[in-house]
Amino acid sequence: MKATIVLVLLLSASVLIAGCQHNSIPKQVDSSKLYYFKDSKTGICFAAINSFTHGSNYVTSIACVPCDSVKNIIK
């Protein structure tokens, strides 16, 4: 009986956690809104873009990029 109750509680918790996730299809990125920078400590280059999510949260997304590909546009 206890095992059944624990199983039901675990399943309920996993449904609640999974239900809070918002998945959407990525949209086309406007390349004029990308910002490129190089970390002075590591020498790694990044591309960043600022956006608002579905819940009006301000989010900055970054990705590592090859420095030789963006050396002319890094700020």
PDB file of N, CA, C and O in Angstrom:
ATOM      1  N   MET A   1       0.825  -1.201   0.000  1.00  0.00           N
ATOM      2  CA  MET A   1       0.000   0.000   0.000  1.00  0.00           C
ATOM      3  C   MET A   1       0.868   1.264   0.000  1.00  0.00           C
ATOM      4  O   MET A   1       0.607   2.215  -0.736  1.00  0.00           O
ATOM      5  N   LYS A   2       1.911   1.247   0.848  1.00  0.00           N
ATOM      6  CA  LYS A   2       2.806   2.403   0.901  1.00  0.00           C
ATOM      7  C   LYS A   2       3.514   2.617  -0.438  1.00  0.00           C
ATOM      8  O   LYS A   2       3.713   3.750  -0.877  1.00  0.00           O
ATOM      9  N   ALA A   3       3.886   1.514  -1.071  1.00  0.00           N
ATOM     10  CA  ALA A   3       4.570   1.615  -2.361  1.00  0.00           C
ATOM     11  C   ALA A   3       3.664   2.247  -3.416  1.00  0.00           C
ATOM     12  O   ALA A   3       4.130   3.016  -4.256  1.00  0.00           O
ATOM     13  N   THR A   4       2.387   1.927  -3.373  1.00  0.00           N
ATOM     14  CA  THR A   4       1.429   2.504  -4.315  1.00  0.00           C
ATOM     15  C   THR A   4       1.277   4.003  -4.088  1.00  0.00           C
ATOM     16  O   THR A   4       1.227   4.767  -5.051  1.00  0.00           O
ATOM     17  N   ILE A   5       1.206   4.424  -2.864  1.00  0.00           N
ATOM     18  CA  ILE A   5       1.072   5.853  -2.546  1.00  0.00           C
ATOM     19  C   ILE A   5       2.320   6.619  -2.986  1.00  0.00           C
ATOM     20  O   ILE A   5       2.220   7.700  -3.568  1.00  0.00           O
ATOM     21  N   VAL A   6       3.489   6.055  -2.706  1.00  0.00           N
ATOM     22  CA  VAL A   6       4.742   6.693  -3.111  1.00  0.00           C
ATOM     23  C   VAL A   6       4.812   6.795  -4.637  1.00  0.00           C
ATOM     24  O   VAL A   6       5.222   7.828  -5.166  1.00  0.00           O
ATOM     25  N   LEU A   7       4.424   5.751  -5.338  1.00  0.00           N
ATOM     26  CA  LEU A   7       4.435   5.756  -6.795  1.00  0.00           C
ATOM     27  C   LEU A   7       3.496   6.824  -7.351  1.00  0.00           C
ATOM     28  O   LEU A   7       3.858   7.540  -8.284  1.00  0.00           O
ATOM     29  N   VAL A   8       2.310   6.936  -6.795  1.00  0.00           N
ATOM     30  CA  VAL A   8       1.349   7.951  -7.236  1.00  0.00           C
ATOM     31  C   VAL A   8       1.893   9.355  -6.989  1.00  0.00           C
ATOM     32  O   VAL A   8       1.758  10.231  -7.844  1.00  0.00           O
ATOM     33  N   LEU A   9       2.504   9.573  -5.829  1.00  0.00           N
ATOM     34  CA  LEU A   9       3.074  10.887  -5.524  1.00  0.00           C
ATOM     35  C   LEU A   9       4.222  11.233  -6.470  1.00  0.00           C
ATOM     36  O   LEU A   9       4.323  12.369  -6.933  1.00  0.00           O
ATOM     37  N   LEU A  10       5.077  10.271  -6.754  1.00  0.00           N
ATOM     38  CA  LEU A  10       6.186  10.512  -7.688  1.00  0.00           C
ATOM     39  C   LEU A  10       5.683  10.812  -9.096  1.00  0.00           C
ATOM     40  O   LEU A  10       6.196  11.712  -9.761  1.00  0.00           O
ATOM     41  N   LEU A  11       4.697  10.074  -9.546  1.00  0.00           N
ATOM     42  CA  LEU A  11       4.134  10.334 -10.871  1.00  0.00           C
ATOM     43  C   LEU A  11       3.462  11.702 -10.932  1.00  0.00           C
ATOM     44  O   LEU A  11       3.578  12.407 -11.935  1.00  0.00           O
ATOM     45  N   SER A  12       2.768  12.075  -9.878  1.00  0.00           N
ATOM     46  CA  SER A  12       2.116  13.384  -9.830  1.00  0.00           C
ATOM     47  C   SER A  12       3.143  14.499  -9.873  1.00  0.00           C
ATOM     48  O   SER A  12       2.954  15.492 -10.574  1.00  0.00           O
ATOM     49  N   ALA A  13       4.227  14.343  -9.129  1.00  0.00           N
ATOM     50  CA  ALA A  13       5.283  15.354  -9.111  1.00  0.00           C
ATOM     51  C   ALA A  13       5.942  15.470 -10.481  1.00  0.00           C
ATOM     52  O   ALA A  13       6.231  16.578 -10.932  1.00  0.00           O
ATOM     53  N   SER A  14       6.182  14.347 -11.147  1.00  0.00           N
ATOM     54  CA  SER A  14       6.829  14.405 -12.460  1.00  0.00           C
ATOM     55  C   SER A  14       5.920  15.054 -13.500  1.00  0.00           C
ATOM     56  O   SER A  14       6.409  15.739 -14.399  1.00  0.00           O
ATOM     57  N   VAL A  15       4.618  14.851 -13.395  1.00  0.00           N
ATOM     58  CA  VAL A  15       3.673  15.496 -14.314  1.00  0.00           C
ATOM     59  C   VAL A  15       3.668  17.003 -14.084  1.00  0.00           C
ATOM     60  O   VAL A  15       3.639  17.776 -15.043  1.00  0.00           O
ATOM     61  N   LEU A  16       3.695  17.423 -12.838  1.00  0.00           N
ATOM     62  CA  LEU A  16       3.709  18.854 -12.536  1.00  0.00           C
ATOM     63  C   LEU A  16       4.986  19.515 -13.035  1.00  0.00           C
ATOM     64  O   LEU A  16       4.944  20.612 -13.593  1.00  0.00           O
ATOM     65  N   ILE A  17       6.113  18.856 -12.837  1.00  0.00           N
ATOM     66  CA  ILE A  17       7.394  19.420 -13.290  1.00  0.00           C
ATOM     67  C   ILE A  17       7.434  19.491 -14.809  1.00  0.00           C
ATOM     68  O   ILE A  17       7.820  20.519 -15.366  1.00  0.00           O
ATOM     69  N   ALA A  18       7.049  18.431 -15.483  1.00  0.00           N
ATOM     70  CA  ALA A  18       7.074  18.410 -16.943  1.00  0.00           C
ATOM     71  C   ALA A  18       6.038  19.359 -17.528  1.00  0.00           C
ATOM     72  O   ALA A  18       6.239  19.880 -18.625  1.00  0.00           O
ATOM     73  N   GLY A  19       4.948  19.594 -16.832  1.00  0.00           N
ATOM     74  CA  GLY A  19       3.893  20.464 -17.330  1.00  0.00           C
ATOM     75  C   GLY A  19       4.268  21.933 -17.334  1.00  0.00           C
ATOM     76  O   GLY A  19       3.606  22.737 -17.990  1.00  0.00           O
ATOM     77  N   CYS A  20       5.320  22.297 -16.614  1.00  0.00           N
ATOM     78  CA  CYS A  20       5.726  23.700 -16.551  1.00  0.00           C
ATOM     79  C   CYS A  20       6.668  24.098 -17.670  1.00  0.00           C
ATOM     80  O   CYS A  20       6.991  25.277 -17.815  1.00  0.00           O
ATOM     81  N   GLN A  21       7.105  23.153 -18.449  1.00  0.00           N
ATOM     82  CA  GLN A  21       8.050  23.442 -19.514  1.00  0.00           C
ATOM     83  C   GLN A  21       7.302  23.981 -20.731  1.00  0.00           C
ATOM     84  O   GLN A  21       6.240  23.475 -21.095  1.00  0.00           O
ATOM     85  N   HIS A  22       7.876  25.025 -21.362  1.00  0.00           N
ATOM     86  CA  HIS A  22       7.270  25.621 -22.550  1.00  0.00           C
ATOM     87  C   HIS A  22       8.201  25.383 -23.733  1.00  0.00           C
ATOM     88  O   HIS A  22       9.312  25.913 -23.770  1.00  0.00           O
ATOM     89  N   ASN A  23       7.758  24.601 -24.683  1.00  0.00           N
ATOM     90  CA  ASN A  23       8.556  24.320 -25.870  1.00  0.00           C
ATOM     91  C   ASN A  23       7.925  25.000 -27.070  1.00  0.00           C
ATOM     92  O   ASN A  23       6.710  24.954 -27.263  1.00  0.00           O
ATOM     93  N   SER A  24       8.760  25.624 -27.862  1.00  0.00           N
ATOM     94  CA  SER A  24       8.253  26.239 -29.084  1.00  0.00           C
ATOM     95  C   SER A  24       9.280  26.066 -30.193  1.00  0.00           C
ATOM     96  O   SER A  24      10.454  25.799 -29.936  1.00  0.00           O
ATOM     97  N   ILE A  25       8.829  26.220 -31.406  1.00  0.00           N
ATOM     98  CA  ILE A  25       9.704  26.104 -32.562  1.00  0.00           C
ATOM     99  C   ILE A  25      10.575  27.359 -32.640  1.00  0.00           C
ATOM    100  O   ILE A  25      10.059  28.475 -32.568  1.00  0.00           O
ATOM    101  N   PRO A  26      11.904  27.184 -32.789  1.00  0.00           N
ATOM    102  CA  PRO A  26      12.775  28.363 -32.881  1.00  0.00           C
ATOM    103  C   PRO A  26      12.406  29.238 -34.077  1.00  0.00           C
ATOM    104  O   PRO A  26      12.037  28.748 -35.145  1.00  0.00           O
ATOM    105  N   LYS A  27      12.516  30.533 -33.865  1.00  0.00           N
ATOM    106  CA  LYS A  27      12.213  31.476 -34.938  1.00  0.00           C
ATOM    107  C   LYS A  27      13.494  31.893 -35.636  1.00  0.00           C
ATOM    108  O   LYS A  27      14.590  31.688 -35.115  1.00  0.00           O
ATOM    109  N   GLN A  28      13.353  32.471 -36.804  1.00  0.00           N
ATOM    110  CA  GLN A  28      14.497  32.976 -37.547  1.00  0.00           C
ATOM    111  C   GLN A  28      15.135  34.111 -36.748  1.00  0.00           C
ATOM    112  O   GLN A  28      14.434  35.008 -36.280  1.00  0.00           O
ATOM    113  N   VAL A  29      16.445  34.078 -36.592  1.00  0.00           N
ATOM    114  CA  VAL A  29      17.162  35.091 -35.824  1.00  0.00           C
ATOM    115  C   VAL A  29      17.553  36.246 -36.744  1.00  0.00           C
ATOM    116  O   VAL A  29      18.084  36.026 -37.833  1.00  0.00           O
ATOM    117  N   ASP A  30      17.291  37.468 -36.306  1.00  0.00           N
ATOM    118  CA  ASP A  30      17.717  38.657 -37.037  1.00  0.00           C
ATOM    119  C   ASP A  30      19.189  38.877 -36.726  1.00  0.00           C
ATOM    120  O   ASP A  30      19.535  39.244 -35.603  1.00  0.00           O
ATOM    121  N   SER A  31      20.064  38.656 -37.706  1.00  0.00           N
ATOM    122  CA  SER A  31      21.501  38.717 -37.454  1.00  0.00           C
ATOM    123  C   SER A  31      21.972  40.103 -37.050  1.00  0.00           C
ATOM    124  O   SER A  31      23.060  40.231 -36.489  1.00  0.00           O
ATOM    125  N   SER A  32      21.197  41.141 -37.314  1.00  0.00           N
ATOM    126  CA  SER A  32      21.602  42.482 -36.900  1.00  0.00           C
ATOM    127  C   SER A  32      21.474  42.671 -35.386  1.00  0.00           C
ATOM    128  O   SER A  32      22.019  43.628 -34.836  1.00  0.00           O
ATOM    129  N   LYS A  33      20.765  41.774 -34.717  1.00  0.00           N
ATOM    130  CA  LYS A  33      20.588  41.863 -33.268  1.00  0.00           C
ATOM    131  C   LYS A  33      21.602  41.014 -32.496  1.00  0.00           C
ATOM    132  O   LYS A  33      21.601  41.008 -31.265  1.00  0.00           O
ATOM    133  N   LEU A  34      22.465  40.299 -33.220  1.00  0.00           N
ATOM    134  CA  LEU A  34      23.498  39.512 -32.573  1.00  0.00           C
ATOM    135  C   LEU A  34      24.649  40.407 -32.148  1.00  0.00           C
ATOM    136  O   LEU A  34      24.994  41.364 -32.842  1.00  0.00           O
ATOM    137  N   TYR A  35      25.234  40.091 -31.010  1.00  0.00           N
ATOM    138  CA  TYR A  35      26.371  40.824 -30.497  1.00  0.00           C
ATOM    139  C   TYR A  35      27.502  39.820 -30.283  1.00  0.00           C
ATOM    140  O   TYR A  35      27.311  38.800 -29.620  1.00  0.00           O
ATOM    141  N   TYR A  36      28.664  40.102 -30.835  1.00  0.00           N
ATOM    142  CA  TYR A  36      29.805  39.210 -30.718  1.00  0.00           C
ATOM    143  C   TYR A  36      30.821  39.788 -29.745  1.00  0.00           C
ATOM    144  O   TYR A  36      31.070  40.994 -29.747  1.00  0.00           O
ATOM    145  N   PHE A  37      31.403  38.939 -28.919  1.00  0.00           N
ATOM    146  CA  PHE A  37      32.425  39.400 -27.993  1.00  0.00           C
ATOM    147  C   PHE A  37      33.419  38.273 -27.714  1.00  0.00           C
ATOM    148  O   PHE A  37      33.136  37.098 -27.946  1.00  0.00           O
ATOM    149  N   LYS A  38      34.584  38.663 -27.213  1.00  0.00           N
ATOM    150  CA  LYS A  38      35.645  37.714 -26.893  1.00  0.00           C
ATOM    151  C   LYS A  38      35.967  37.824 -25.410  1.00  0.00           C
ATOM    152  O   LYS A  38      36.190  38.920 -24.896  1.00  0.00           O
ATOM    153  N   ASP A  39      35.992  36.693 -24.730  1.00  0.00           N
ATOM    154  CA  ASP A  39      36.334  36.668 -23.312  1.00  0.00           C
ATOM    155  C   ASP A  39      37.836  36.891 -23.172  1.00  0.00           C
ATOM    156  O   ASP A  39      38.632  36.143 -23.740  1.00  0.00           O
ATOM    157  N   SER A  40      38.225  37.912 -22.422  1.00  0.00           N
ATOM    158  CA  SER A  40      39.634  38.261 -22.304  1.00  0.00           C
ATOM    159  C   SER A  40      40.439  37.225 -21.510  1.00  0.00           C
ATOM    160  O   SER A  40      41.642  37.085 -21.730  1.00  0.00           O
ATOM    161  N   LYS A  41      39.806  36.517 -20.613  1.00  0.00           N
ATOM    162  CA  LYS A  41      40.528  35.519 -19.816  1.00  0.00           C
ATOM    163  C   LYS A  41      40.799  34.230 -20.583  1.00  0.00           C
ATOM    164  O   LYS A  41      41.889  33.666 -20.494  1.00  0.00           O
ATOM    165  N   THR A  42      39.810  33.770 -21.330  1.00  0.00           N
ATOM    166  CA  THR A  42      39.937  32.483 -22.011  1.00  0.00           C
ATOM    167  C   THR A  42      40.271  32.609 -23.489  1.00  0.00           C
ATOM    168  O   THR A  42      40.782  31.666 -24.092  1.00  0.00           O
ATOM    169  N   GLY A  43      39.984  33.772 -24.080  1.00  0.00           N
ATOM    170  CA  GLY A  43      40.193  33.950 -25.515  1.00  0.00           C
ATOM    171  C   GLY A  43      39.104  33.312 -26.362  1.00  0.00           C
ATOM    172  O   GLY A  43      39.252  33.212 -27.580  1.00  0.00           O
ATOM    173  N   ILE A  44      38.014  32.878 -25.742  1.00  0.00           N
ATOM    174  CA  ILE A  44      36.906  32.241 -26.464  1.00  0.00           C
ATOM    175  C   ILE A  44      35.942  33.319 -26.943  1.00  0.00           C
ATOM    176  O   ILE A  44      35.651  34.272 -26.221  1.00  0.00           O
ATOM    177  N   CYS A  45      35.453  33.159 -28.161  1.00  0.00           N
ATOM    178  CA  CYS A  45      34.506  34.126 -28.741  1.00  0.00           C
ATOM    179  C   CYS A  45      33.072  33.606 -28.594  1.00  0.00           C
ATOM    180  O   CYS A  45      32.812  32.404 -28.637  1.00  0.00           O
ATOM    181  N   PHE A  46      32.163  34.555 -28.420  1.00  0.00           N
ATOM    182  CA  PHE A  46      30.748  34.224 -28.214  1.00  0.00           C
ATOM    183  C   PHE A  46      29.862  35.113 -29.077  1.00  0.00           C
ATOM    184  O   PHE A  46      30.243  36.222 -29.451  1.00  0.00           O
ATOM    185  N   ALA A  47      28.679  34.608 -29.383  1.00  0.00           N
ATOM    186  CA  ALA A  47      27.608  35.386 -30.000  1.00  0.00           C
ATOM    187  C   ALA A  47      26.484  35.441 -28.981  1.00  0.00           C
ATOM    188  O   ALA A  47      26.168  34.431 -28.351  1.00  0.00           O
ATOM    189  N   ALA A  48      25.878  36.605 -28.813  1.00  0.00           N
ATOM    190  CA  ALA A  48      24.790  36.769 -27.841  1.00  0.00           C
ATOM    191  C   ALA A  48      23.617  37.475 -28.495  1.00  0.00           C
ATOM    192  O   ALA A  48      23.792  38.290 -29.401  1.00  0.00           O
ATOM    193  N   ILE A  49      22.425  37.156 -28.027  1.00  0.00           N
ATOM    194  CA  ILE A  49      21.216  37.836 -28.486  1.00  0.00           C
ATOM    195  C   ILE A  49      20.286  37.978 -27.291  1.00  0.00           C
ATOM    196  O   ILE A  49      20.183  37.067 -26.470  1.00  0.00           O
ATOM    197  N   ASN A  50      19.619  39.101 -27.191  1.00  0.00           N
ATOM    198  CA  ASN A  50      18.662  39.361 -26.119  1.00  0.00           C
ATOM    199  C   ASN A  50      17.252  39.163 -26.657  1.00  0.00           C
ATOM    200  O   ASN A  50      16.961  39.512 -27.800  1.00  0.00           O
ATOM    201  N   SER A  51      16.384  38.602 -25.829  1.00  0.00           N
ATOM    202  CA  SER A  51      15.011  38.368 -26.260  1.00  0.00           C
ATOM    203  C   SER A  51      14.085  38.324 -25.054  1.00  0.00           C
ATOM    204  O   SER A  51      14.531  38.253 -23.909  1.00  0.00           O
ATOM    205  N   PHE A  52      12.785  38.367 -25.336  1.00  0.00           N
ATOM    206  CA  PHE A  52      11.756  38.203 -24.313  1.00  0.00           C
ATOM    207  C   PHE A  52      11.101  36.850 -24.521  1.00  0.00           C
ATOM    208  O   PHE A  52      10.838  36.448 -25.654  1.00  0.00           O
ATOM    209  N   THR A  53      10.840  36.153 -23.434  1.00  0.00           N
ATOM    210  CA  THR A  53      10.191  34.856 -23.535  1.00  0.00           C
ATOM    211  C   THR A  53       8.680  35.026 -23.517  1.00  0.00           C
ATOM    212  O   THR A  53       8.160  36.141 -23.466  1.00  0.00           O
ATOM    213  N   HIS A  54       8.000  33.909 -23.558  1.00  0.00           N
ATOM    214  CA  HIS A  54       6.534  33.897 -23.549  1.00  0.00           C
ATOM    215  C   HIS A  54       5.981  34.589 -22.304  1.00  0.00           C
ATOM    216  O   HIS A  54       4.937  35.238 -22.364  1.00  0.00           O
ATOM    217  N   GLY A  55       6.673  34.451 -21.190  1.00  0.00           N
ATOM    218  CA  GLY A  55       6.227  35.058 -19.945  1.00  0.00           C
ATOM    219  C   GLY A  55       6.786  36.448 -19.720  1.00  0.00           C
ATOM    220  O   GLY A  55       6.759  36.940 -18.592  1.00  0.00           O
ATOM    221  N   SER A  56       7.287  37.090 -20.750  1.00  0.00           N
ATOM    222  CA  SER A  56       7.865  38.432 -20.699  1.00  0.00           C
ATOM    223  C   SER A  56       9.111  38.509 -19.817  1.00  0.00           C
ATOM    224  O   SER A  56       9.378  39.541 -19.201  1.00  0.00           O
ATOM    225  N   ASN A  57       9.859  37.432 -19.759  1.00  0.00           N
ATOM    226  CA  ASN A  57      11.138  37.440 -19.060  1.00  0.00           C
ATOM    227  C   ASN A  57      12.234  37.842 -20.044  1.00  0.00           C
ATOM    228  O   ASN A  57      12.207  37.439 -21.207  1.00  0.00           O
ATOM    229  N   TYR A  58      13.191  38.632 -19.579  1.00  0.00           N
ATOM    230  CA  TYR A  58      14.289  39.075 -20.409  1.00  0.00           C
ATOM    231  C   TYR A  58      15.380  38.007 -20.360  1.00  0.00           C
ATOM    232  O   TYR A  58      15.863  37.664 -19.281  1.00  0.00           O
ATOM    233  N   VAL A  59      15.767  37.484 -21.512  1.00  0.00           N
ATOM    234  CA  VAL A  59      16.720  36.387 -21.587  1.00  0.00           C
ATOM    235  C   VAL A  59      17.851  36.743 -22.536  1.00  0.00           C
ATOM    236  O   VAL A  59      17.613  37.261 -23.627  1.00  0.00           O
ATOM    237  N   THR A  60      19.082  36.466 -22.123  1.00  0.00           N
ATOM    238  CA  THR A  60      20.231  36.590 -23.004  1.00  0.00           C
ATOM    239  C   THR A  60      20.721  35.188 -23.316  1.00  0.00           C
ATOM    240  O   THR A  60      21.044  34.421 -22.409  1.00  0.00           O
ATOM    241  N   SER A  61      20.777  34.853 -24.593  1.00  0.00           N
ATOM    242  CA  SER A  61      21.260  33.547 -25.015  1.00  0.00           C
ATOM    243  C   SER A  61      22.631  33.733 -25.641  1.00  0.00           C
ATOM    244  O   SER A  61      22.836  34.640 -26.447  1.00  0.00           O
ATOM    245  N   ILE A  62      23.576  32.866 -25.265  1.00  0.00           N
ATOM    246  CA  ILE A  62      24.911  32.958 -25.834  1.00  0.00           C
ATOM    247  C   ILE A  62      25.331  31.609 -26.388  1.00  0.00           C
ATOM    248  O   ILE A  62      24.866  30.558 -25.946  1.00  0.00           O
ATOM    249  N   ALA A  63      26.230  31.667 -27.373  1.00  0.00           N
ATOM    250  CA  ALA A  63      26.791  30.454 -27.960  1.00  0.00           C
ATOM    251  C   ALA A  63      28.238  30.727 -28.320  1.00  0.00           C
ATOM    252  O   ALA A  63      28.592  31.836 -28.721  1.00  0.00           O
ATOM    253  N   CYS A  64      29.058  29.723 -28.177  1.00  0.00           N
ATOM    254  CA  CYS A  64      30.464  29.824 -28.548  1.00  0.00           C
ATOM    255  C   CYS A  64      30.562  29.808 -30.073  1.00  0.00           C
ATOM    256  O   CYS A  64      29.889  29.019 -30.735  1.00  0.00           O
ATOM    257  N   VAL A  65      31.402  30.683 -30.623  1.00  0.00           N
ATOM    258  CA  VAL A  65      31.603  30.747 -32.069  1.00  0.00           C
ATOM    259  C   VAL A  65      33.101  30.740 -32.361  1.00  0.00           C
ATOM    260  O   VAL A  65      33.892  31.151 -31.512  1.00  0.00           O
ATOM    261  N   PRO A  66      33.502  30.282 -33.543  1.00  0.00           N
ATOM    262  CA  PRO A  66      34.922  30.303 -33.896  1.00  0.00           C
ATOM    263  C   PRO A  66      35.425  31.742 -34.046  1.00  0.00           C
ATOM    264  O   PRO A  66      34.847  32.529 -34.796  1.00  0.00           O
ATOM    265  N   CYS A  67      36.492  32.079 -33.340  1.00  0.00           N
ATOM    266  CA  CYS A  67      37.006  33.454 -33.361  1.00  0.00           C
ATOM    267  C   CYS A  67      37.444  33.891 -34.756  1.00  0.00           C
ATOM    268  O   CYS A  67      37.254  35.049 -35.128  1.00  0.00           O
ATOM    269  N   ASP A  68      38.024  32.982 -35.526  1.00  0.00           N
ATOM    270  CA  ASP A  68      38.486  33.383 -36.860  1.00  0.00           C
ATOM    271  C   ASP A  68      37.331  33.713 -37.801  1.00  0.00           C
ATOM    272  O   ASP A  68      37.528  34.411 -38.795  1.00  0.00           O
ATOM    273  N   SER A  69      36.130  33.222 -37.502  1.00  0.00           N
ATOM    274  CA  SER A  69      34.963  33.521 -38.343  1.00  0.00           C
ATOM    275  C   SER A  69      34.372  34.892 -38.054  1.00  0.00           C
ATOM    276  O   SER A  69      33.692  35.463 -38.907  1.00  0.00           O
ATOM    277  N   VAL A  70      34.623  35.434 -36.853  1.00  0.00           N
ATOM    278  CA  VAL A  70      34.007  36.703 -36.464  1.00  0.00           C
ATOM    279  C   VAL A  70      35.047  37.779 -36.117  1.00  0.00           C
ATOM    280  O   VAL A  70      34.713  38.796 -35.509  1.00  0.00           O
ATOM    281  N   LYS A  71      36.298  37.551 -36.501  1.00  0.00           N
ATOM    282  CA  LYS A  71      37.356  38.478 -36.081  1.00  0.00           C
ATOM    283  C   LYS A  71      37.149  39.893 -36.603  1.00  0.00           C
ATOM    284  O   LYS A  71      37.631  40.842 -35.986  1.00  0.00           O
ATOM    285  N   ASN A  72      36.449  40.066 -37.718  1.00  0.00           N
ATOM    286  CA  ASN A  72      36.220  41.405 -38.286  1.00  0.00           C
ATOM    287  C   ASN A  72      35.039  42.128 -37.659  1.00  0.00           C
ATOM    288  O   ASN A  72      34.878  43.333 -37.855  1.00  0.00           O
ATOM    289  N   ILE A  73      34.201  41.404 -36.900  1.00  0.00           N
ATOM    290  CA  ILE A  73      33.012  42.056 -36.341  1.00  0.00           C
ATOM    291  C   ILE A  73      32.946  42.031 -34.830  1.00  0.00           C
ATOM    292  O   ILE A  73      31.968  42.509 -34.254  1.00  0.00           O
ATOM    293  N   ILE A  74      33.966  41.485 -34.164  1.00  0.00           N
ATOM    294  CA  ILE A  74      33.973  41.448 -32.705  1.00  0.00           C
ATOM    295  C   ILE A  74      34.139  42.856 -32.162  1.00  0.00           C
ATOM    296  O   ILE A  74      34.966  43.633 -32.640  1.00  0.00           O
ATOM    297  N   LYS A  75      33.328  43.170 -31.146  1.00  0.00           N
ATOM    298  CA  LYS A  75      33.361  44.507 -30.544  1.00  0.00           C
ATOM    299  C   LYS A  75      34.206  44.504 -29.298  1.00  0.00           C
ATOM    300  O   LYS A  75      34.355  45.540 -28.650  1.00  0.00           O
TER     301      LYS A  75
END
